[in-house]
Amino acid sequence: MFENLSIPSSLIPDDPRFGVGPSLIPTEYVKRLSSTGVKLLGTSHRKPAVKNLVKEVQDGLIEYFELTDHDVILGNGGATFLWDMIGLGLTEKCSKHHVCGEFSNKWHAAHSKIPWIETCLEKVEYGQGLITSNSDKCDLIALTLNETSTGVQMKSVPANDDSTIICMDATSGAGQIECTHKNVDFYYFSPQKIFAGEGGLFIGFLSPKAKERALKIQQDEKRYIPTIMDWKLAIDNSKKNQTYNTPSVSNLFFINQQLKDMNKLGRAAINEMAQKKAKHIYDWAESKEYLSCFIKDDAYRSRSVATIDVDEKIPVSELTQKLRDENVIYDIDSYRKLGRNQFRISMFHNVSLENLEKLTQLLSHSIESTL
Ligand SMILES: Cc1ncc(COP(=O)(O)O)c(C=O)c1O
């Protein structure tokens, strides 16, 4: 249907990367990394050059999120790794999960495989949001700030109490979707979304209460804690401005650049920019009869990942393939397991409103000129 599509040059964004994972890394950061020459890459992570970089990242996060009493821990493995680390080392007897997409589902599945803990499940049909809640039975609450697979964001954090640890996977929302993160005991994310990192790392903010829980479980000799999931080591290393084990230095470099840029603007301004971008995309979807928002309730519609359903008579995968082949737009396909005829579009901080405007005009042009 799109073989003969003509693409007006005025509609070509200046960066083709609209994927939700990983997100674009500004080419300027790559130039800056290159200019560090022999001073950083390939040097020891136990020596000042890399330790200072880790400290800058930690300080940048503390400033951005206005953290006061949380430890900032960093290690290899990403958010997927933390699902097991939380199940094995932060959950006493039972964790409660809120599932509204594939990532929250995988977190629940990871805990379900641990024989000595139980799980409770609140689950909705994909496309819907859900109300999160605490539970007397569970000692850990698992929340996903933004479901990257469906484009559902969370509306509220349940009340915290002394016996419950609230954990939040904030991977695709951290930085531009607000939540009461200071009430969350373990707020964590993989930084390859809004923080312009590459894959591989996890970043987590650990409250004193969560620290106490982790250290208590670790002292219980009956509990199995894999060598690579030692919470005490993660905490001790974070105090020394070190990652858990050998990090990707380029990744830390990119995240640090992004944090510096984001701290110049501040969280409030960045949230506002995210709102504007989301408004643009969702208004566009509502203005076209061949489009519709996958998430019907606006209160749950993500401000960082837009999911837009497309009329079945328009083959989305053919269009996205054509735009990729022309090097104009990359990676706006739906999450593969959802199997929907859908655009999934990143509105992460580095994706500019101007480029999103061009993207929506180009998609409308492509569809309308072939209908
Ligand atoms: C919400 C969410 N959680 C977890 C993950 C997994 O992250 P990683 O691949 O870094 O482990 C992703 C990846 O996109 C995600 O979007």
The ligand as an SDF file (V2000), in Angstrom:
LIG
                    3D

 16 16  0  0  0  0  0  0  0  0999 V2000
    8.4060   -0.7300   32.5640 C   0  0  0  0  0  0  0  0  0  0  0  0
    9.5880   -1.5500   32.2050 C   0  0  0  0  0  0  0  0  0  0  0  0
   10.0970   -2.3700   33.1220 N   0  0  0  0  0  0  0  0  0  0  0  0
   11.1800   -3.1380   32.8720 C   0  0  0  0  0  0  0  0  0  0  0  0
   11.8000   -3.1090   31.6430 C   0  0  0  0  0  0  0  0  0  0  0  0
   12.9820   -3.9800   31.3960 C   0  0  0  0  0  0  0  0  0  0  0  0
   14.1270   -3.2080   31.3680 O   0  0  0  0  0  0  0  0  0  0  0  0
   15.5510   -3.8630   31.0640 P   0  0  0  0  0  0  0  0  0  0  0  0
   15.4630   -4.4410   29.6960 O   0  0  0  0  0  0  0  0  0  0  0  0
   16.5070   -2.7300   31.1700 O   0  0  0  0  0  0  0  0  0  0  0  0
   15.7670   -4.8970   32.1070 O   0  0  0  0  0  0  0  0  0  0  0  0
   11.3090   -2.2590   30.6500 C   0  0  0  0  0  0  0  0  0  0  0  0
   11.9360   -2.2110   29.3200 C   0  0  0  0  0  0  0  0  0  0  0  0
   11.4990   -1.5780   28.4110 O   0  0  0  0  0  0  0  0  0  0  0  0
   10.1890   -1.4620   30.9480 C   0  0  0  0  0  0  0  0  0  0  0  0
    9.6960   -0.6280   30.0290 O   0  0  0  0  0  0  0  0  0  0  0  0
  1  2  1  0
  2  3  1  0
  2 15  2  0
  3  4  2  0
  4  5  1  0
  5  6  1  0
  5 12  2  0
  6  7  1  0
  7  8  1  0
  8  9  2  0
  8 10  1  0
  8 11  1  0
 12 13  1  0
 12 15  1  0
 13 14  2  0
 15 16  1  0
M  END
$$$$
